[in-house]
Amino acid sequence: MPVKLFVVNLSEETTSTEIRDLFSAVGVVESCQVIADRESGRSKRFGFVEMDSREAANEAKEKFNGHSLHGKTLKVDEAK
């Protein structure tokens, strides 16, 4: 059963493809989206990653919470 993760503190240059590639190291990524402002198109510096299993989601949280990407420390938790 897929589990959605909330990823915060992304830099403005971080793309959905980068996040998908990063999280794919621990399991199958069902979907990945970095949220952008509708008017400006600029990143809101957070996104969602949906992992294919609870095990993959837990491993992603453990591995990437606190991970540095583009000079920013990622915060990863289960989406509510």
Secondary structure, 3 states (H helix, E strand, C coil): CCEEEEEECCCCCCCHHHHHHHHCCCCCEEEEEEEECCCCCCEEEEEEEEECCHHHHHHHHHHHCCCEECCEECEEEECC
